[in-house]
Amino acid sequence: MLFGLDGVEIGLIIVFLSLFAGILSGFPVAFAIPGAGLFAFAVIAYLDANGLLIHQAIDQSSQAYRDLVNSGVNRDSISLFRYPDLPRLEQPVFDRGWEMAMDRNLSFIVNRMNERVFAGQSIETLLAVLMFVLMGITLERSKIANDLLTTMARVFGPLPGGLAVSVVVVGAFLAASTGIVGATVVTMGLLSLPTMLRNGYSPELSTGVIAASGTLGQIIPPSIVIVLLGTLAGDLYSTAQEARAQTVGCSDALTYLGRPAVVSVGTLFQAALLPGILLALLYALYAFGYALVNPSKAPAVTAQADAAGPSGKSNNWMWFVILPLVLIGAVVGLGKVGIVGSQDITVSQFSAMPERAALRTNVSEQCQAAMIDLHGQAKWDAAVQQTADLASGGAAQQSVALTDEEIQQAIVTKADAAAPVSTGLATIIVLLGLALIVARGVKPEATPRPLVIGGVALAAAALCDALFVTPFTSDGVRVLILALPLLVALWACRHAAIRLAENELIRVVFPPLVLIIAVLGSILGGITNPTPAAALGAAGAIMLAAYRRLRDEGRDPWVITYATLAVMAMILLGMNFDLRVNQEVVTAETWIAYLLTYGVYTFAAFGLGYAGWVLLRGGVLTPVVRETAKVTSMVFTILVGSQLLNLVVISFGGEHYIQQFLRSFDSEFQVFLIVMLVLFILGFVLDFLEIIYIVIPIVGPVIYGGTFDPKWVTIMIAVNLQTSFLTPPFGFALFYLRGVAPPSVTTGHIYRGIIPFVGIQVAGLALLWFVPGIVTIVPDLIGN
């Protein structure tokens, strides 16, 4: 044995030393990773061929091993870490020689590339990376960050530490808009760091808050880290739980767990929402507290202009807080009592799926014991009783087709239970009503007559829906009944929009806020998956950037405005009409709605093309596309190279060796804590991409194969990876900031300034550790 170490241990050391040397050599990481894998394989193969690497394995032919297996111990749980006294035998690290290992790697790499990169279910989700990168870079190049920082500085500047708080707010905003750490840190470093220093802020607080806020893009959705980590976590969790179920004697994970072993990127976005907001809140509280303790290092700054607009009444709580909450609360309350709700009377032609017990009870004795240990005796007994009751009641074993009479009766029953006011109309009333209320608060000295007329029109629309619209009213007739009050309300909202445009804060925040709500709302609400939502975000960012460009040139951006309205009209038509024209019977109003939808779709597509031409003519689109291609190429090249490095580790047994070591601990918490500490240390020198694609596949089968909630595990890893961007001396956010900081700001300033925020990150991790409900509450409330 070389140096008294096991041959596999030496192989792992060679791999990681080669990886670190390759990354620190200055070569592009995307090429350093596969190069490190090839170099490490060559060194390990040479040492193994010369008999210098000896692996001590358990002698499975020994009587002690057979006695242990006959005692009921699972073979997969037997290792030298757990049973060090078992007889051993010495063998080379490459069981059948390095030539055979290389042949296996060449075939495995093709299959692995096909599964994780070029085909399979994950490729569609990975396409969201391209869209989110395009969205982020487009917004970053459209000067939206500049406007946000200027406006937020006017709002928060008069507070102690107000400039630092404004940086946190904008960092969170840009994180939700872009999700790109490098772009956010560089942008805020260029725009806000000179301003903070000029106003007497200490270099430590200034650099610390900029670097920390810039990394919020790692965790606040839509996060590229969560997209990449989620695609990997889904496969790891499913495979690990299937192996866990078979280990305890169950046929599959669904039987053992009582639920499918799946976790999606959309669910992870839901889980990451509160932790991201929590970290941003902790950053802001630290900046505010620092200013209270050290007022000379974070002084208040006099506002240069009133961000509330011409009226100067920015603290009118009635119009900006109380009445909007009353409106939203009233609609929610009416929904609870059944006045607002669904008016859909569509019924299935088949009976409902038969009721099933909470757990499958027709299992082996070994699986039954494992299920009782997992779920508890009470839940098992309840499932047994449910199964017996269903069997004695003669419950149908499958769904059956309904007769025409049964279908008609189901329609009548559903119509009787329909709410007087539809949910869609109530949503429109809330959105338009909020615009009218806020517009009144923005400019209270103007005449309220148009806004009052709009409010009366919205009330009339609700009344018409309740009195004249029934579940059997056709779509066309419903539109005719509601057209007049809604058109009047839109006329009033036009006046409201003019007043809102005079408010600097609303004018700057509203457009990107709408884009964020559209992207995240469609994902968090379960309307669509991340890839179409990312495409919507990328298209919206292009149109928003073109709108900004046209305004800067003094040109009327009416094409972009009407294209945006066309998208909204297209969504409303799709929600209110059945646009399928390939059915046997197609009504005239369906054809009219289809043609209208096709027309607004065509104009929206034209608007997007026009926006692209505006950006291309202005010299914006070319660098955006070039930068997007560079970032996505780097991500996918690292993905390909990391698979090669992983296969090298697998070829000499390194992955199995690490997993055996982790499984030797009796406590899942100990195992997960060890993994988190290792990830934290690796964050000193590795980027999140290397950690996700190299380390997580090795430890994933262990940490995702236990009883922990996969959402909690993934978000904990994501927050830990966010910490890697901040951790000196190799945190990438620190290098981004160092590259744009003025000469008066030293590297020591940046390192000293970031240490408190690393402590906040660790405190946030501890809070998520002890209160996992912060991660799981939003997915539990929203559902999937």
VENVENDA-V665622 format. One line per field, one symbol per residue. ss: DSSP state (@ for helix, = for strand, . for the rest). psi: psi as a letter, one per 30 degrees, with the letter a starting at -180 (. if undefined). burial: # if it has 16 or more other C-alpha atoms within 10 Angstrom, else .. A space follows every 50 residues. Layout:
ss->???
psi->???
burial->???
This chain:
ss->.@@@..@@@@@@@@@@@@@@@@@@....@@@@@@@@@@@@@@@@@@@@@. ...=====....@@@@@@@@....@@@..........=====.....@@@ @@@@@@@@@@@@@@@@@@...@@@@@@@@@@@@@@@@@@@@..@@@@@@@ @@@@@@.....@@@@@@@@@@@@@@@@...@@@@@@@@@@@@@@@@@@.. ..@@@@@@@@@@@@@@@@.....@@@@@@@@@@@@@@@@@@@@@@@@... ..@@@@@.......@@@@@@@@@@@@@@@@@@@@@@@@@@@@@....... ................@@@@@@@@@@@@@@@@@@@@...==........= ..............@@@@@@@@@@@.@@@@@@@@@@@@@@@@........ =..@@@@@@@@@@@@@....==@@@@@@@@@@@@@@@@@@@@......@@ @@@@@@@@@@@@@@@@@@......@@@@@@@@@@@@@@@@@@@@@@@@@@ @..@@@@@@@@@@@@@@@@@@@@@.....@@@@@@@@@@@@@@@@@@@@@ @@.....@@@@@@@@@@@@@@@@@@@...........@@@@@@@@@@@@@ @@@@@@@@@@@@@@@@@...@@@@@@@@@@@@@@@@@@@@@@@@@@@@@@ @..@@@@@@@@@@....@@@@@@@@@@@@@@@.....@@@@@@@@@@@@@ @@@......@@@@@@@@@@@@@@@@@.....@@@@@@@@@......@@@@ @@@@@@@@@@@@@@@@@@@@..@@@@@@@@@@..
psi->kkgglkeeeeeeeeeeeeeeeeeffflkeffeeeeeeeeeeeeeeeeefg gfjkkjlkjffleeeeeeeffgkkefgklfeeiffkkllkllejeglfee eeeeeeeeeeeeeeefefalffeeefffeeeeeeeeeeeefggeeeeeee eeeeefeflkgeeeeeeeeeeeeeefeegjeeeeeeeeeeefeeeeefgg kkeeeeeeeeeeefffffekkjkeeeeeeeeeeeeeeeeeeeeeeeeggl eleeeefglkilkleeeeeeffeeeeeeeeeeeeeeeeeeeeeifffilk kkkfljffaefgifgjfeefeeeeeeeeeeeeeeeeggekakgkgklkgl llkkkllekkfilleeeeeeeeeefleeeeeeeeeeeeeeeffhkkflkl klleeeeeeeeeeeeefklekleeeeeeeeeeeeeeeeeeeeifflkgee eeeeeeeeeeeeeeeeefklffkleeeeeeefeeeeeeeeeefeeeeeee ffjeeeeeeeefeeeeeeeeeeeefgelleeeeeeeeeeeeeeeeeeeee eefgljheeeefeeeeeeeeeeeeffkjgjgglejklefeeeeeeeeeee eeeeeeeeeeeeeeeeeggeeeeeeeeeeeeeeeeeeeeeeeeeeeeeee eggeeeeeeeeeffkfkeeeeeeeeeeeeeeffefkleeeeefeeefefe feffgafkkfeeeeeeeeeeeeefffklggkeeeeeeeffklffjleeee eeffeeeeeeeeeeeeeeefiffeefeeeeeel.
burial->.....#######.##..###.##.....#############..##.##.. .#######......#............###.....###..####...#.. ##..#...#..##..##....#.###################.####### ########################################.######..# #############################################.#### #######...################..######.###.###..#.#### #....####.#..#....##..##..##..##..#...#######..... #.....#.###.....#####........#..##.##..#.......... ......#..##..##..######.##..##.#############.....# #####.######.###..###...#..#...#..##.###.#####..## ######.##..#..##.###.#####..###################### ......#.##..##.##.##..#...###.........###.##..#..# #.###.##.###.##....##..#..##..##.################# ##########.###...#..##..##..##.################### #####....###################.#########.##...#.#.## ########.###.##..##..#.###.##.....
